[in-house]
C-alpha cells in the first residue's frame, strides 16, 4: 500500500533523532499548537511533496514519491548567525545523501541537501530553511 504519510513520519522521526543527538532546538510539527518559550529558537519541518511518478502499473506496480522536506531553522532576530549555522550544519550533516529511513516497510532515501536557500527575516525572527530532497519508491500492492 502506498503511503505519503509514511514518508513524512520517517523524516519527522529522523529529524527528532537529529535534534536529540545534536542538542538542537525543539521541533514544532505541522498543524500543531506546540509553543516554545519566548526568545527560544525552534525548528519547523514541512513536507513539500512533488507529483508522484508511476514507475510501473499492475499488481506489482510501484510509485515514486519525491519532494522536499524543508526544515525552517527559526531564531529570534538579532542573535547572530553563528548558532543558526551550527544548527543548519547539524541537520545537513545528519541527512546525508543516500541515508535511508524506514517506516512500515517503506524506505525514504535522502537524495541531497543543497542548502542554497537564503535566510530571511519575518516578524523579528531569522528564518534559514534547510531543504532535504527525498525519494521513496513504494509498491502499490
Phi, psi and omega per residue, in radians:
X1 nan 2.327 -3.130
X2 -1.392 2.397 -3.110
X3 -2.584 1.910 3.054
X4 -1.204 -0.509 3.132
X5 -1.139 -0.511 3.075
X6 -1.144 -0.615 3.089
X7 -1.100 -0.850 -3.128
X8 -1.104 -0.776 3.126
X9 -1.065 -0.744 3.133
X10 -1.068 -0.788 -3.102
X11 -1.280 -0.672 3.072
X12 -1.089 -0.731 3.128
X13 -1.137 -0.714 3.108
X14 -1.133 -0.706 3.112
X15 -1.092 -0.714 3.112
X16 -1.096 -0.692 3.086
X17 -1.109 -0.690 3.090
X18 -1.088 -0.779 3.131
X19 -1.057 -0.807 -3.130
X20 -1.119 -0.783 -3.100
X21 -1.169 -0.523 -3.035
X22 -1.973 0.098 -3.140
X23 0.940 0.904 -3.103
X24 -1.601 2.968 3.111
X25 -1.037 2.841 -3.139
X26 -1.111 2.698 3.095
X27 -1.737 2.343 2.985
X28 -2.005 1.851 -3.063
X29 -1.268 2.814 3.122
X30 -0.961 2.460 3.038
X31 0.980 0.624 3.032
X32 -2.095 2.822 3.137
X33 -1.865 0.357 3.095
X34 -0.982 2.507 3.133
X35 -2.214 2.614 3.007
X36 -1.882 2.836 3.110
X37 -1.144 2.615 3.122
X38 -0.972 2.257 3.123
X39 1.568 -0.141 3.117
X40 -1.500 2.515 3.037
X41 -1.337 2.875 3.049
X42 -2.683 2.945 3.101
X43 -2.010 2.405 -3.140
X44 -2.217 1.746 3.119
X45 -1.495 2.530 3.099
X46 -2.457 2.298 3.070
X47 -1.530 2.039 3.119
X48 -1.898 1.489 -3.052
X49 -1.320 2.445 3.033
X50 -1.633 3.086 3.077
X51 -1.104 2.431 3.134
X52 -1.290 2.664 3.034
X53 -1.867 2.153 3.046
X54 -1.483 1.799 -3.050
X55 -1.286 -0.726 3.086
X56 -2.635 2.799 -3.103
X57 -2.076 3.025 3.137
X58 1.732 -3.024 -3.083
X59 -1.058 -0.524 -3.105
X60 -1.908 0.401 -3.102
X61 -1.211 2.959 3.123
X62 -2.555 2.727 -3.123
X63 -2.197 2.419 3.057
X64 -1.784 2.135 2.996
X65 -1.686 2.326 3.051
X66 -2.616 2.827 -3.122
X67 2.875 -2.676 -3.100
X68 -2.177 2.292 2.972
X69 -1.764 1.796 -3.061
X70 -1.671 2.228 3.083
X71 -1.970 1.931 3.061
X72 -1.429 2.120 3.048
X73 -1.624 2.025 -2.975
X74 -2.105 2.089 3.119
X75 -2.184 2.647 3.049
X76 -1.030 2.452 3.121
X77 -1.076 2.440 3.080
X78 1.655 0.065 -3.132
X79 -1.627 0.086 3.133
X80 1.451 3.061 -3.100
X81 -1.872 -0.191 -3.083
X82 -1.000 -0.929 -3.117
X83 -1.176 -0.645 3.100
X84 -1.025 -0.840 -3.087
X85 -1.203 -0.535 3.038
X86 -1.087 -0.742 3.118
X87 -1.149 -0.813 3.107
X88 -1.008 -0.825 -3.129
X89 -1.109 -0.681 3.130
X90 -1.086 -0.730 3.119
X91 -1.174 -0.835 -3.131
X92 -1.069 -0.666 -3.134
X93 -1.298 -0.415 3.096
X94 -1.355 -0.724 -3.113
X95 -1.623 1.099 -3.110
X96 -1.289 2.636 3.135
X97 -1.008 2.279 3.134
X98 1.653 -0.237 3.130
X99 -1.247 2.435 -3.075
X100 -2.145 2.622 3.123
X101 -2.356 2.349 -3.061
X102 -2.065 2.466 3.025
X103 -2.465 2.246 3.107
X104 0.929 0.618 3.127
X105 1.404 -0.037 3.097
X106 -1.706 2.201 -3.101
X107 -1.759 2.267 3.068
X108 -1.948 2.221 -3.058
X109 -2.007 2.374 3.079
X110 -1.337 2.212 3.123
X111 -1.635 -0.377 3.112
X112 2.820 2.828 3.088
X113 -2.292 1.560 -3.048
X114 -1.185 -0.493 3.070
X115 0.922 0.762 -3.123
X116 -1.934 0.127 -3.081
X117 -1.408 2.212 -3.124
X118 -1.241 2.680 3.063
X119 -1.342 2.794 3.079
X120 -2.550 2.785 3.119
X121 -1.957 2.182 -3.137
X122 -2.368 2.158 3.061
X123 0.869 0.840 3.113
X124 1.153 0.423 3.022
X125 -2.202 2.530 3.119
X126 -1.739 2.037 -3.111
X127 -1.860 2.205 3.027
X128 -2.207 1.803 3.140
X129 -1.289 2.477 2.988
X130 -2.017 2.089 -3.124
X131 -1.732 2.165 3.126
X132 -1.987 1.928 3.138
X133 -1.438 2.321 -3.065
X134 -2.314 2.864 3.053
X135 -2.557 2.484 3.065
X136 -2.517 2.095 3.109
X137 -1.783 2.127 -3.046
X138 -2.243 2.494 3.086
X139 -1.230 2.477 3.092
X140 -1.524 -0.110 -3.131
X141 -1.310 nan nan
